[in-house]
C-alpha cells in the first residue's frame, strides 16, 4: 500500500520558536502515521486550496483550528467543505475531534469547528470594540492621534531630544 502524501499548514505571522515547535509536532505525527510530507504551506491558504483541488496531497495536517480558519464560522466551514469536495482528509493535532479521517464523526467535527470559529470572531469583535473605545477616550482628552504630516518639524522628528 502506498504511503499517503501529507501537507502541513502553518499560519503566517507566528514567532519562530512557535513555528519550529509546530513543524516538529506535525512532522512527528506524519512519520508516526507513515505519511510522506510533500508540501509545507506558511500562510498560503489559496495555494493550499489550489493544490488540494489538483490532488497534490492526500491529507492536510495542522495544529489548531484557528490556524486554518480565523475569520468566523462561514469561512472556516467553507474551507473544510472545499477540502472535502476535493476528496482530501485533514487532521488537527490540538483538537482531533474536528479531523476528517476514519476516526471522527462529521457532526462532532462540524460542531466544534463552528464553535471555535465563533469564539475567534467574538474575540476579534471584542478587541475592535475595546480599541475604538480607547481611541475615543484619547480623542476626548484632546490627544492628537494619527501620523505626523510629511516633513513635520516637531522636536521628535527634528532630531532633538524630548525631555
Backbone as a printed PyTorch tensor [residue, N CA C, xyz], in Angstrom:
tensor([[[  0.8320,  -1.1730,   0.0000],
         [  0.0000,   0.0000,   0.0000],
         [  0.8860,   1.2490,   0.0000]],

        [[  0.5600,   2.2150,  -0.8540],
         [  1.3520,   3.4350,  -0.9750],
         [  1.1410,   4.3310,   0.2460]],

        [[  2.1800,   5.0490,   0.6000],
         [  2.0840,   5.9740,   1.7210],
         [  1.2560,   7.1860,   1.3090]],

        [[  0.5010,   7.7120,   2.2660],
         [ -0.3010,   8.9070,   1.9950],
         [  0.6020,  10.1290,   1.9180]],

        [[  0.2720,  11.0220,   0.9890],
         [  1.0110,  12.2790,   0.8360],
         [  0.3730,  13.3200,   1.7580]],

        [[  1.1820,  13.9270,   2.5960],
         [  0.6760,  14.8900,   3.5730],
         [  1.1830,  16.2930,   3.2670]],

        [[  0.3290,  17.2610,   3.5720],
         [  0.7060,  18.6740,   3.5050],
         [  0.5920,  19.2390,   4.9190]],

        [[  1.4610,  20.1770,   5.2440],
         [  1.4610,  20.8260,   6.5530],
         [  1.1030,  22.2910,   6.3560]],

        [[  0.2000,  22.7980,   7.2100],
         [ -0.1650,  24.2150,   7.1540],
         [  0.2200,  24.8930,   8.4630]],

        [[  0.9810,  25.9820,   8.3420],
         [  1.3760,  26.8110,   9.4770],
         [  0.9290,  28.2330,   9.1570]],

        [[  0.1800,  28.8890,  10.0520],
         [ -0.2540,  30.2570,   9.7490],
         [  0.9200,  31.2160,   9.7240]],

        [[  0.8400,  32.2190,   8.8680],
         [  1.9220,  33.2010,   8.8200],
         [  1.8280,  34.1440,  10.0130]],

        [[  2.9360,  34.7820,  10.3020],
         [  2.9540,  35.7480,  11.3850],
         [  3.2130,  35.1670,  12.7570]],

        [[  3.5210,  33.9020,  12.8460],
         [  3.8120,  33.2960,  14.1470],
         [  5.2900,  33.4720,  14.4770]],

        [[  5.6210,  33.4100,  15.7570],
         [  7.0000,  33.5400,  16.1950],
         [  7.8050,  32.3230,  15.7550]],

        [[  9.1060,  32.5240,  15.5480],
         [  9.9740,  31.4550,  15.0590],
         [  9.9590,  30.2210,  15.9370]],

        [[ 10.0130,  30.4090,  17.2520],
         [ 10.0380,  29.2740,  18.1750],
         [  8.7390,  28.4820,  18.0550]],

        [[  7.6260,  29.1910,  17.9770],
         [  6.3260,  28.5430,  17.8380],
         [  6.2250,  27.7980,  16.5210]],

        [[  6.7180,  28.4000,  15.4420],
         [  6.6920,  27.7560,  14.1290],
         [  7.5090,  26.4710,  14.1540]],

        [[  8.7030,  26.5380,  14.7230],
         [  9.5550,  25.3410,  14.7760],
         [  8.9040,  24.2400,  15.5930]],

        [[  8.2750,  24.5870,  16.7020],
         [  7.6480,  23.5550,  17.5290],
         [  6.4340,  22.9500,  16.8230]],

        [[  5.6680,  23.7810,  16.1070],
         [  4.5240,  23.2470,  15.3600],
         [  4.9810,  22.3300,  14.2350]],

        [[  6.0120,  22.7540,  13.5150],
         [  6.5320,  21.9170,  12.4350],
         [  7.0380,  20.5940,  12.9910]],

        [[  7.7270,  20.6300,  14.1170],
         [  8.2390,  19.4000,  14.7300],
         [  7.0970,  18.4750,  15.1350]],

        [[  6.0410,  19.0390,  15.7400],
         [  4.9040,  18.2110,  16.1640],
         [  4.1910,  17.6020,  14.9630]],

        [[  3.9850,  18.3970,  13.9220],
         [  3.3000,  17.8940,  12.7200],
         [  4.1480,  16.8520,  12.0010]],

        [[  5.4580,  17.0650,  11.9430],
         [  6.3590,  16.1080,  11.3000],
         [  6.3790,  14.7890,  12.0670]],

        [[  6.4010,  14.8700,  13.3930],
         [  6.3830,  13.6530,  14.2110],
         [  5.0790,  12.8840,  14.0000]],

        [[  3.9620,  13.6030,  13.9480],
         [  2.6680,  12.9410,  13.7080],
         [  2.6730,  12.2620,  12.3330]],

        [[  3.1980,  12.9590,  11.3310],
         [  3.2410,  12.3980,   9.9750],
         [  4.0910,  11.1340,   9.9260]],

        [[  5.2630,  11.1830,  10.5290],
         [  6.1250,   9.9990,  10.4850],
         [  5.5330,   8.8510,  11.2910]],

        [[  4.8550,   9.1650,  12.4000],
         [  4.2180,   8.1330,  13.2080],
         [  3.0780,   7.4320,  12.4890]],

        [[  2.4630,   8.1310,  11.5280],
         [  1.3690,   7.5450,  10.7560],
         [  1.7990,   7.1390,   9.3490]],

        [[  3.1080,   7.1510,   9.1210],
         [  3.6850,   6.7450,   7.8400],
         [  3.1830,   7.5890,   6.6770]],

        [[  3.0610,   8.9110,   6.9080],
         [  2.7170,   9.8570,   5.8460],
         [  4.0090,  10.4390,   5.2800]],

        [[  4.0180,  10.7040,   4.0010],
         [  5.1350,  11.3840,   3.3680],
         [  4.7730,  12.8570,   3.2230]],

        [[  5.5470,  13.7390,   3.8190],
         [  5.2660,  15.1710,   3.7170],
         [  5.7540,  15.6540,   2.3530]],

        [[  4.8110,  16.1520,   1.5580],
         [  5.1440,  16.6070,   0.2100],
         [  5.1140,  18.1220,   0.0700]],

        [[  4.4860,  18.8190,   1.0220],
         [  4.4000,  20.2780,   0.9050],
         [  4.1620,  20.9170,   2.2670]],

        [[  4.7780,  22.0870,   2.4600],
         [  4.5400,  22.9040,   3.6520],
         [  4.0050,  24.2480,   3.1850]],

        [[  2.9220,  24.6880,   3.8120],
         [  2.3170,  25.9820,   3.4820],
         [  2.4580,  26.9000,   4.6880]],

        [[  3.0610,  28.0570,   4.4900],
         [  3.2270,  29.0290,   5.5610],
         [  2.2900,  30.2030,   5.2950]],

        [[  1.0260,  30.0320,   5.6880],
         [  0.0260,  31.0670,   5.4930],
         [ -0.5230,  31.1560,   4.0870]],

        [[ -0.1640,  30.2360,   3.2290],
         [ -0.5700,  30.2700,   1.8280],
         [ -1.8580,  29.4730,   1.6330]],

        [[ -2.9610,  29.9980,   2.1530],
         [ -4.2260,  29.2700,   2.1230],
         [ -4.7490,  29.0780,   0.6990]],

        [[ -4.6340,  30.1090,  -0.1410],
         [ -5.1120,  29.9760,  -1.5230],
         [ -4.3300,  28.9080,  -2.2770]],

        [[ -3.0140,  28.8750,  -2.0690],
         [ -2.1860,  27.8590,  -2.7270],
         [ -2.5330,  26.4660,  -2.2020]],

        [[ -2.7940,  26.3730,  -0.9020],
         [ -3.1830,  25.1020,  -0.2990],
         [ -4.4660,  24.5770,  -0.9490]],

        [[ -5.4680,  25.4420,  -1.0890],
         [ -6.7320,  25.0180,  -1.6990],
         [ -6.5570,  24.6870,  -3.1770]],

        [[ -5.7040,  25.4310,  -3.8590],
         [ -5.4170,  25.1380,  -5.2680],
         [ -4.7730,  23.7550,  -5.4170]],

        [[ -3.7540,  23.4980,  -4.5990],
         [ -3.0850,  22.1940,  -4.6520],
         [ -4.0170,  21.0670,  -4.2190]],

        [[ -4.9250,  21.3700,  -3.3090],
         [ -5.9190,  20.3760,  -2.8890],
         [ -6.7930,  19.9740,  -4.0710]],

        [[ -7.2410,  20.9750,  -4.8160],
         [ -8.0860,  20.7060,  -5.9870],
         [ -7.3390,  19.8750,  -7.0280]],

        [[ -6.0370,  20.1200,  -7.1580],
         [ -5.2320,  19.3870,  -8.1380],
         [ -4.7860,  18.0160,  -7.6290]],

        [[ -5.0620,  17.7040,  -6.3700],
         [ -4.7160,  16.3910,  -5.8240],
         [ -3.2470,  16.1920,  -5.5410]],

        [[ -2.5470,  17.2530,  -5.1680],
         [ -1.1050,  17.1500,  -4.9240],
         [ -0.7630,  16.5420,  -3.5730]],

        [[ -1.7550,  16.3970,  -2.7160],
         [ -1.5670,  15.7410,  -1.4250],
         [ -2.8810,  15.0840,  -1.0130]],

        [[ -2.8050,  14.1700,  -0.0340],
         [ -3.9830,  13.4080,   0.3850],
         [ -4.5650,  13.8760,   1.7180]],

        [[ -3.6990,  14.2890,   2.6430],
         [ -4.1660,  14.6930,   3.9700],
         [ -3.4530,  15.9730,   4.3890]],

        [[ -4.2120,  16.8740,   4.9970],
         [ -3.6690,  18.1310,   5.4950],
         [ -3.4960,  18.0180,   7.0050]],

        [[ -2.3260,  18.3980,   7.4850],
         [ -2.0380,  18.3830,   8.9220],
         [ -1.8520,  19.8200,   9.4010]],

        [[ -2.5330,  20.1710,  10.4990],
         [ -2.3690,  21.4910,  11.0970],
         [ -2.5480,  21.3480,  12.5990]],

        [[ -2.0970,  22.3460,  13.3470],
         [ -2.0930,  22.2300,  14.8100],
         [ -3.3910,  22.6440,  15.4650]],

        [[ -3.9400,  23.7900,  15.0860],
         [ -5.1230,  24.3150,  15.7740],
         [ -6.1610,  24.7830,  14.7680]],

        [[ -7.4430,  24.7090,  15.1250],
         [ -8.4910,  25.1540,  14.1980],
         [ -8.3180,  26.6110,  13.7840]],

        [[ -7.8620,  27.4570,  14.7000],
         [ -7.6860,  28.8690,  14.3810],
         [ -6.5760,  29.0910,  13.3580]],

        [[ -5.6710,  28.1180,  13.2150],
         [ -4.6220,  28.2400,  12.2090],
         [ -5.2180,  28.2860,  10.8040]],

        [[ -6.2180,  27.4700,  10.5650],
         [ -6.8410,  27.3930,   9.2400],
         [ -7.9150,  28.4380,   9.0370]],

        [[ -8.7320,  28.6540,  10.0270],
         [ -9.9030,  29.4970,   9.8390],
         [-10.0210,  30.5070,  10.9620]],

        [[ -9.5870,  31.7140,  10.6900],
         [ -9.5970,  32.7250,  11.7470],
         [-10.6140,  33.8230,  11.4870]],

        [[-11.4640,  33.6640,  10.5030],
         [-12.3820,  34.7480,  10.1430],
         [-13.8420,  34.4340,  10.4250]],

        [[-14.1240,  33.4710,  11.2590],
         [-15.5050,  33.1950,  11.6090],
         [-15.9960,  31.8410,  11.1280]],

        [[-17.2810,  31.6080,  11.3580],
         [-17.8790,  30.3050,  11.0800],
         [-17.9520,  30.0000,   9.5930]],

        [[-18.5320,  30.9070,   8.8310],
         [-18.7540,  30.6350,   7.4110],
         [-17.4550,  30.3390,   6.6490]],

        [[-16.4020,  31.1730,   6.7880],
         [-15.1670,  30.8590,   6.0690],
         [-14.5240,  29.5420,   6.5030]],

        [[-14.5820,  29.2490,   7.8040],
         [-13.9590,  28.0070,   8.2610],
         [-14.6900,  26.7900,   7.6990]],

        [[-16.0110,  26.8190,   7.7430],
         [-16.7670,  25.6950,   7.1850],
         [-16.5850,  25.6140,   5.6760]],

        [[-16.4110,  26.7670,   5.0480],
         [-16.1660,  26.7820,   3.6030],
         [-14.8430,  26.0820,   3.2650]],

        [[-13.8150,  26.3610,   4.0530],
         [-12.5130,  25.7070,   3.8230],
         [-12.6440,  24.1990,   3.9790]],

        [[-13.2910,  23.7610,   5.0640],
         [-13.4530,  22.3240,   5.2830],
         [-14.3110,  21.6810,   4.1880]],

        [[-15.3470,  22.3810,   3.7400],
         [-16.2010,  21.8080,   2.6910],
         [-15.4460,  21.7170,   1.3690]],

        [[-14.5840,  22.6910,   1.0850],
         [-13.7890,  22.6090,  -0.1430],
         [-12.8040,  21.4490,  -0.0860]],

        [[-12.1580,  21.2660,   1.0590],
         [-11.2370,  20.1330,   1.1990],
         [-11.9840,  18.8150,   1.0130]],

        [[-13.1650,  18.7450,   1.6090],
         [-13.9700,  17.5220,   1.4920],
         [-14.4110,  17.2960,   0.0480]],

        [[-14.8010,  18.3640,  -0.6430],
         [-15.2180,  18.2470,  -2.0420],
         [-14.0650,  17.7910,  -2.9340]],

        [[-12.8500,  18.1550,  -2.5630],
         [-11.6670,  17.7280,  -3.3220],
         [-11.2460,  16.3050,  -2.9660]],

        [[-11.9380,  15.6990,  -2.0110],
         [-11.5920,  14.3420,  -1.6030],
         [-10.3920,  14.2780,  -0.6840]],

        [[-10.0760,  15.3630,  -0.0080],
         [ -8.9230,  15.4080,   0.8890],
         [ -9.3630,  15.1850,   2.3290]],

        [[ -8.4680,  14.6350,   3.1100],
         [ -8.6880,  14.4600,   4.5450],
         [ -7.8650,  15.5160,   5.2670]],

        [[ -8.1710,  15.7470,   6.5530],
         [ -7.3750,  16.6600,   7.3530],
         [ -7.3160,  16.1470,   8.7740]],

        [[ -6.2630,  16.5660,   9.4630],
         [ -6.0980,  16.1730,  10.8630],
         [ -5.5860,  17.3680,  11.6480]],

        [[ -6.2850,  17.6850,  12.7450],
         [ -5.9140,  18.7750,  13.6410],
         [ -5.2870,  18.1580,  14.8920]],

        [[ -4.0320,  18.4960,  15.1650],
         [ -3.3430,  17.8950,  16.3110],
         [ -3.9310,  18.3180,  17.6470]],

        [[ -4.2540,  19.6110,  17.7960],
         [ -4.7440,  20.1070,  19.0850],
         [ -6.1870,  19.7080,  19.3700]],

        [[ -6.9740,  19.4740,  18.3360],
         [ -8.3860,  19.1650,  18.5070],
         [ -8.7860,  18.0720,  17.5020]],

        [[ -8.4200,  16.8220,  17.7800],
         [ -8.6670,  15.7440,  16.8240],
         [-10.1470,  15.5390,  16.4820]],

        [[-11.0420,  16.0460,  17.3360],
         [-12.4710,  15.8780,  17.0820],
         [-12.9060,  16.4970,  15.7560]],

        [[-12.2220,  17.5480,  15.3030],
         [-12.6160,  18.1710,  14.0410],
         [-11.8960,  17.5700,  12.8360]],

        [[-11.0610,  16.5800,  13.0590],
         [-10.3490,  15.9440,  11.9580],
         [-11.3190,  15.1920,  11.0620]],

        [[-10.9520,  15.0980,   9.8050],
         [-11.7740,  14.3890,   8.8330],
         [-11.0180,  13.1360,   8.3930]],

        [[-11.0340,  12.1670,   9.2420],
         [-10.4440,  10.8800,   8.8940],
         [-11.3650,   9.7920,   9.4120]],

        [[-10.9260,   8.5600,   9.3490],
         [-11.7910,   7.4400,   9.7090],
         [-12.2290,   7.4480,  11.1770]],

        [[-11.5260,   8.1720,  12.0240],
         [-11.7860,   8.0880,  13.4630],
         [-12.7490,   9.1420,  14.0040]],

        [[-13.2200,  10.0760,  13.1800],
         [-14.0760,  11.1420,  13.6930],
         [-15.4330,  11.1710,  13.0040]],

        [[-16.4380,  11.6700,  13.7320],
         [-17.7730,  11.7940,  13.1510],
         [-17.9370,  13.1860,  12.5470]],

        [[-18.6870,  13.2920,  11.4830],
         [-18.9010,  14.5670,  10.8150],
         [-19.6360,  15.5720,  11.6670]],

        [[-20.6050,  15.1340,  12.4450],
         [-21.3810,  16.0440,  13.2800],
         [-20.4920,  16.6850,  14.3350]],

        [[-19.6880,  15.8940,  15.0060],
         [-18.7800,  16.4360,  16.0170],
         [-17.7880,  17.4030,  15.4140]],

        [[-17.2320,  17.0470,  14.2690],
         [-16.2540,  17.8960,  13.5900],
         [-16.8690,  19.2500,  13.2280]],

        [[-18.0410,  19.2320,  12.5960],
         [-18.6820,  20.4770,  12.1660],
         [-19.0870,  21.3440,  13.3500]],

        [[-19.5680,  20.7220,  14.4170],
         [-20.0000,  21.4680,  15.6020],
         [-18.8210,  22.1540,  16.2760]],

        [[-17.7460,  21.4310,  16.4960],
         [-16.5800,  22.0020,  17.1640],
         [-15.9320,  23.0670,  16.2890]],

        [[-15.8350,  22.8360,  14.9970],
         [-15.2320,  23.8260,  14.0970],
         [-16.0350,  25.1240,  14.1100]],

        [[-17.3560,  25.0110,  14.0780],
         [-18.2060,  26.2020,  14.1040],
         [-18.0640,  26.9430,  15.4270]],

        [[-18.0100,  26.2090,  16.5240],
         [-17.8660,  26.8250,  17.8480],
         [-16.5350,  27.5670,  17.9610]],

        [[-15.4480,  26.9320,  17.5350],
         [-14.1290,  27.5510,  17.6230],
         [-14.0580,  28.8080,  16.7520]],

        [[-14.6300,  28.7420,  15.5680],
         [-14.6220,  29.9080,  14.6880],
         [-15.4500,  31.0420,  15.2870]],

        [[-16.5800,  30.7060,  15.9120],
         [-17.4280,  31.7240,  16.5370],
         [-16.6920,  32.3990,  17.7010]],

        [[-15.9630,  31.6200,  18.4890],
         [-15.1850,  32.1930,  19.5910],
         [-14.1210,  33.1530,  19.0650]],

        [[-13.4560,  32.7530,  18.0160],
         [-12.4000,  33.5900,  17.4220],
         [-12.9860,  34.8990,  16.9030]],

        [[-14.1320,  34.8210,  16.2180],
         [-14.7830,  36.0060,  15.6890],
         [-15.2500,  36.9190,  16.8220]],

        [[-15.7970,  36.3430,  17.8820],
         [-16.2420,  37.1290,  19.0200],
         [-15.0620,  37.8410,  19.6790]],

        [[-13.9410,  37.1690,  19.7780],
         [-12.7480,  37.7710,  20.3610],
         [-12.2690,  38.9390,  19.4980]],

        [[-12.2900,  38.7810,  18.1830],
         [-11.8710,  39.8510,  17.2890],
         [-12.7870,  41.0660,  17.4260]],

        [[-14.0840,  40.8230,  17.5420],
         [-15.0370,  41.9240,  17.7190],
         [-14.7990,  42.6410,  19.0500]],

        [[-14.5000,  41.8830,  20.0860],
         [-14.2340,  42.4670,  21.4010],
         [-12.9830,  43.3370,  21.3680]],

        [[-11.9420,  42.8680,  20.7180],
         [-10.7020,  43.6450,  20.6000],
         [-10.9710,  44.9330,  19.8320]],

        [[-11.7320,  44.8350,  18.7480],
         [-12.0590,  46.0090,  17.9500],
         [-12.8490,  47.0280,  18.7690]],

        [[-13.8280,  46.5510,  19.5090],
         [-14.6620,  47.4380,  20.3380],
         [-13.8140,  48.1450,  21.3890]],

        [[-12.9420,  47.4090,  22.0590],
         [-12.0800,  47.9930,  23.0920],
         [-11.0980,  49.0090,  22.5100]],

        [[-10.5540,  48.7120,  21.3250],
         [ -9.6260,  49.6310,  20.6730],
         [-10.3320,  50.9310,  20.3050]],

        [[-11.5280,  50.8070,  19.7260],
         [-12.2840,  52.0090,  19.3500],
         [-12.6400,  52.8390,  20.5830]],

        [[-13.0040,  52.2050,  21.6790],
         [-13.3370,  52.9190,  22.9070],
         [-12.1130,  53.6480,  23.4610]],

        [[-10.9620,  52.9940,  23.4310],
         [ -9.7390,  53.6150,  23.9360],
         [ -9.3410,  54.8140,  23.0770]],

        [[ -9.4860,  54.7060,  21.7720],
         [ -9.1660,  55.8230,  20.8830],
         [-10.1260,  56.9880,  21.1120]],

        [[-11.4180,  56.6900,  21.2950],
         [-12.4080,  57.7450,  21.5590],
         [-12.0780,  58.4690,  22.8670]],

        [[-11.6530,  57.7160,  23.8610],
         [-11.2890,  58.3150,  25.1490],
         [-10.0970,  59.2530,  24.9860]],

        [[ -9.0970,  58.8370,  24.2220],
         [ -7.9100,  59.6730,  23.9950],
         [ -8.2730,  60.9350,  23.2150]],

        [[ -9.1630,  60.7960,  22.2170],
         [ -9.6180,  61.9700,  21.4660],
         [-10.3270,  62.9500,  22.3820]],

        [[-11.1730,  62.4270,  23.2830],
         [-11.9100,  63.2700,  24.2260],
         [-10.9550,  64.0170,  25.1680]],

        [[ -9.7960,  63.4290,  25.4220],
         [ -8.7900,  64.0680,  26.2810],
         [ -7.9760,  65.1150,  25.5150]],

        [[ -8.2380,  65.2070,  24.2040],
         [ -7.5380,  66.2010,  23.3900],
         [ -6.2410,  65.7200,  22.7880]],

        [[ -5.9640,  64.4460,  22.8690],
         [ -4.7340,  63.8980,  22.2990],
         [ -4.8930,  63.8270,  20.7810]],

        [[ -3.9040,  64.3430,  20.0640],
         [ -3.9400,  64.3060,  18.6110],
         [ -3.4580,  62.9260,  18.1610]],

        [[ -4.2850,  62.2240,  17.4370],
         [ -3.9610,  60.8620,  17.0110],
         [ -3.5740,  60.8380,  15.5390]],

        [[ -2.8600,  59.7980,  15.1570],
         [ -2.5040,  59.6120,  13.7520],
         [ -1.0390,  59.9180,  13.5060]],

        [[ -0.6550,  59.8200,  12.2500],
         [  0.7290,  60.0670,  11.8670],
         [  1.0270,  61.5610,  11.8260]],

        [[  2.2990,  61.8570,  11.9390],
         [  2.7310,  63.2330,  11.7580],
         [  2.6850,  63.5550,  10.2650]],

        [[  2.3950,  64.7830,   9.9000],
         [  2.4070,  65.1320,   8.4760],
         [  3.8160,  64.9960,   7.9040]],

        [[  3.8950,  64.7430,   6.6170],
         [  5.1900,  64.5840,   5.9610],
         [  5.9960,  65.8730,   6.1000]],

        [[  7.2420,  65.7270,   6.5010],
         [  8.1190,  66.8810,   6.6590],
         [  7.8510,  67.6930,   7.9150]],

        [[  7.2460,  67.0840,   8.9100],
         [  6.9340,  67.8190,  10.1350],
         [  8.2260,  68.2290,  10.8330]],

        [[  8.1760,  69.3290,  11.5580],
         [  9.3590,  69.8770,  12.2230],
         [  9.2560,  69.7930,  13.7430]],

        [[  8.5090,  68.8130,  14.2360],
         [  8.3720,  68.6890,  15.6940],
         [  9.7030,  68.2790,  16.3040]],

        [[  9.8300,  68.4290,  17.6150],
         [ 11.0810,  68.0970,  18.3050],
         [ 11.4990,  66.6510,  18.0940]],

        [[ 10.5210,  65.7610,  18.0510],
         [ 10.8170,  64.3460,  17.8910],
         [ 11.4580,  64.0550,  16.5380]],

        [[ 10.9540,  64.6810,  15.4690],
         [ 11.4340,  64.3850,  14.1270],
         [ 12.5620,  65.3010,  13.6690]],

        [[ 12.7920,  66.3900,  14.3900],
         [ 13.8680,  67.3030,  14.0290],
         [ 15.2030,  66.8550,  14.6300]],

        [[ 15.2010,  65.7060,  15.3090],
         [ 16.4330,  65.1770,  15.8740],
         [ 16.7400,  65.7040,  17.2600]],

        [[ 15.8330,  66.4510,  17.8310],
         [ 16.0430,  66.9840,  19.1680],
         [ 15.5550,  66.0070,  20.2070]],

        [[ 16.1940,  66.0050,  21.3340],
         [ 15.7980,  65.1270,  22.4230],
         [ 14.6340,  65.7620,  23.1570]],

        [[ 13.5830,  64.9860,  23.3330],
         [ 12.4030,  65.4620,  24.0630],
         [ 12.5130,  65.0020,  25.4980]],

        [[ 12.4640,  65.9450,  26.4500],
         [ 12.6090,  65.5960,  27.8600],
         [ 11.3030,  65.1430,  28.4470]]])
